[in-house]
Amino acid sequence: MNLKVPDTPVVVVDLDKLETNIREMAEFAREAGVSLRPHIKSHKTVEIARKQMAAGAVGVTVAKLGEAEVMVEAGITDILIAYQVVGEAKLRRLMDLMGRATITVAVDTLPGARMLAEAARGRGRHVPVVVEVNSGLDRCGVLPGEETLRLVRQLLELPELIFKGLMTHAGQAYGASSPRQVAEIGRHEGEVMVATAGLLRKSGIPVETVSVGSTPTVKFSGRIKGVTEIRPGNYVFYDAIQHGLGVAPLERCALSVLATVISRPAPGRAVIDAGSKTFALDKGAHGTAVVQGFGVVKGLPGWQLTRLSEEHGILEDAAKMEREPEVGEVLDIIPNHACPVVNLTDRVLVVRSGKAVDEWRVAARGRVR
Ligand SMILES: Cc1ncc(COP(=O)(O)O)c(C=O)c1O
């Protein structure tokens, strides 16, 4: 990148690419006839959430209450907390937030649902809930089919909870070894949810929402008839993992890290001023096997970011290419996983056509409670 940067390491967002990614996913949702409720944990930034809303999102998804608080403060008032809200302190904050916005919460156990109902009773509130279903990730989520039906019937006994529907996240797609496998996981994600919603309806239970989504699977699960909502997050940026999975070309990756070569201590080795405190040690949360090293170095074929210590990144030239980085040179690197990179920086530099045009605060960074 020819961009003049004040200092490095710096996380850069390419505005043209970001806007293309946002627009393209909104168009997909419109064409598939589903609502788009993007997960903002990927960017944690108010400016980006506002762009997603302007492009047609019905609201946003968050993992943590702290993220929801930041979004409500920014004027976004339809929020799904796709996460179990457990514990007194959090339930108190949730009830406070419910006075200011429409907040839907995920539940997947009866004890969790009872705690939520009790907190709501104490405050005279009614909480919209979706039941999280396990479509194969084996993280949270009740099993699809009869087990989901059993839990939903129990929830219906709790008058403070308003059952809205079902949600799932097929994050196991990140462990897929081919685009075909990603597609299969995506179709399964949609089909199993639609089948479970059908079972509930057959039992006389109305199901408004059937919510699915991860960036790799959404183009498949989102097309299954009966799915009503998609929740991709990472698509705003894409990254080396998405590229490795065949989800997006490198040219669509909107976020990168600019880092300076600080040393050339040996032939075939260069060291940059960004390590795990900039890139995170992420090689994919769910067993991704599609990346080598910790990022893709643009314009330096053959060189790989093979090792990270906290403040050093070690690049090695496995292919013994001719092009040699020089001390002082600024390199542009697409990280493996954009989401934790954003969470490690206070601000991102916003560029358009190679020129810095803005700086955005990562307002919800570190909001892990
Ligand atoms: C519950 C839930 N929904 C949606 C998403 C968005 O997935 P992705 O980042 O693959 O777009 C995530 C990601 O972690 C998630 O946990």
The ligand as an ORCA input file, in Angstrom:
! r2SCAN-3c Opt
* xyz 0 1
  C     -24.169    -17.017     17.450
  C     -23.414    -16.440     16.299
  N     -24.103    -15.937     15.271
  C     -23.479    -15.411     14.197
  C     -22.095    -15.364     14.131
  C     -21.438    -14.756     12.924
  O     -20.598    -15.656     12.289
  P     -19.427    -15.209     11.309
  O     -18.439    -14.450     12.110
  O     -18.905    -16.452     10.744
  O     -20.042    -14.353     10.280
  C     -21.350    -15.866     15.186
  C     -19.893    -15.851     15.160
  O     -19.187    -16.203     16.034
  C     -22.029    -16.438     16.307
  O     -21.358    -16.949     17.348
*
